[in-house]
Amino acid sequence: MGRKFFVGGNWKCNGTVEEVKKIVSMLNEAEVPSEDIVEVVVSPPFVFLPLVKSLLRPDFLVAAQNCWVRKGGAFTGEISAEMLVNLGIPWVIIGHSERRSLLNETNEFVGDKVAYALSRGLKVIACVGETLEQRESGSTMDVVAAQTKAIADKVSSWDNIVLAYEPVWAIGTGKVATPAQAQEVHFELRKWLEANVSPAVAASTRIIYGGSVNGANCKELAKQLDIDGFLVGGASLKPEFVDIIKSATVKKSA
Ligand SMILES: O=C(CO)COP(=O)(O)O
């Protein structure tokens, strides 16, 4: 169906110059499947973006972890989409659950950010996901559908969006969703896109999974029909990130 496997590494708020250089050399030396099998994007904190971009192998790309909702200006502490474009940063992560919960980013705000970033020419990894309470009360699909709708309402094309399903209860907890749990939500999200955006967008949009993905659990997850890759936190800072990139071949032969 032509959805190229996508592996993102979200470094979150971690690293020193020395650590960043070490991770980049580890990635530069890694033998991974070719670019037509897997797309790899790493997302360091803003301050390291130029350094990582200048050192990283050309077949891996970089992403910012956030950007301002509109054109830059008098917004102390923010980084605009225009600045990312100016630096040649192709991707940005928007709507990560840590920003939604700790910084009160609402569905509407996330939708506005996605739309603005796309309008400037950035590609977007847009994150959705339910909390444990929401899962336990049976509202997982309502929650992720509302988050996805807030994005769909604001954008005219999904060509440059990767949708990341990251259940909040699986992030940084070591408690990964089972392949069946993840597949179920990915399948439902694709159905949602089919019904509410278009069958073509549903068929072509990559839906990636995030939440305690590691070198040991990635293959079983990658085998699932509607899992088109991963957004990796903790393990993206370690050599096992390379094993996660390699899980793209599981998909290829599936
Ligand atoms: O939040 C995540 C990626 O964006 C997932 O984090 P962990 O892989 O550390 O659980």
The ligand as an SDF file (V2000), in Angstrom:
LIG
                    3D

 10  9  0  0  0  0  0  0  0  0999 V2000
    6.8300    9.5270   24.3250 O   0  0  0  0  0  0  0  0  0  0  0  0
    7.3930    8.7020   23.6190 C   0  0  0  0  0  0  0  0  0  0  0  0
    7.8650    9.0550   22.2750 C   0  0  0  0  0  0  0  0  0  0  0  0
    7.3930   10.3010   21.8700 O   0  0  0  0  0  0  0  0  0  0  0  0
    7.6320    7.3250   24.1110 C   0  0  0  0  0  0  0  0  0  0  0  0
    8.5060    7.3750   25.1650 O   0  0  0  0  0  0  0  0  0  0  0  0
    9.1440    6.0190   25.7280 P   0  0  0  0  0  0  0  0  0  0  0  0
    9.6150    5.2320   24.5030 O   0  0  0  0  0  0  0  0  0  0  0  0
   10.2740    6.4570   26.6050 O   0  0  0  0  0  0  0  0  0  0  0  0
    8.0500    5.3100   26.4430 O   0  0  0  0  0  0  0  0  0  0  0  0
  1  2  2  0
  2  3  1  0
  2  5  1  0
  3  4  1  0
  5  6  1  0
  6  7  1  0
  7  8  2  0
  7  9  1  0
  7 10  1  0
M  END
$$$$
